[in-house]
Amino acid sequence: QVQLQESGGGSVQSGGSLRLTCVASGKIYSSYCMAWFRQAPGKEREGVAFADSFGSTRYPASMKGRFTVSRDNDKNTLYLQMNSLKPEDTAMYYCAADNSLRTYYSCTYSDEADFNFWGQGTQVTVSS
């Protein structure tokens, strides 16, 4: 079993930055695909950033340029650096992991249904 714990959320003004952290524990291996998703009130959950086991990343087009995902496999930790935040970035941010998405394509083009393990989420609120 894998447990994921997010932290780093909070309230910031438009244009500000936050760094989210996700610490994995349990039977987690560096081969796991890891990702950040978010869900705003009344909206579906959407992928924000994906990182395969080698640290190769992919961002949906709408997230490119402002968000950076990275992982430290030695620490079983996934990060999300968010810059130039906008009010529309307000959402609950979730960390996800899966051990079956082993290739770059299968990992970084996956959606929420493909991930077996989820954290509880951390709230990000951006005010204008």
C-alpha positions, 0 to 999 in steps of 0.5 A, a space after each residue: 500500500 502507498 500513502 501520499 501526503 501533500 503539503 504547501 498549499 495556501 492563499 496567495 495573491 495573483 502573480 504569487 508563487 507556491 511550491 507543493 510537496 507530495 511525500 510518498 510512503 509505504 511500498 513506493 518505488 522509483 518506477 512509479 508514475 507520479 502526477 499532480 491533478 487539481 479540482 476546482 469547485 463545480 469542475 472535473 478533476 484535471 491533470 496539471 503535471 506528470 513525471 515518469 520514473 526517470 523524471 521526464 515530464 509533461 504538462 497539458 497545454 494550459 499549464 505550460 510555462 508557469 508550473 514545473 514538476 520535479 521528483 526526488 526518488 531518493 526522498 520519495 517526494 514529488 514537487 510542483 512549483 507554481 509561478 504567476 498564479 492566477 485566480 483560476 488556479 484556485 483548486 484542491 491539488 492532489 498528488 497521484 501515483 501508479 505502478 503500472 504506467 511504466 512508459 513515458 507515454 503511458 504515464 504522462 498521457 494518462 488521466 485520473 482513472 489510471 492512477 491507483 493511489 491518491 493523496 488527500 489534497 492541499 488547497 490553493 486559493 489565489 485572490 485577485 
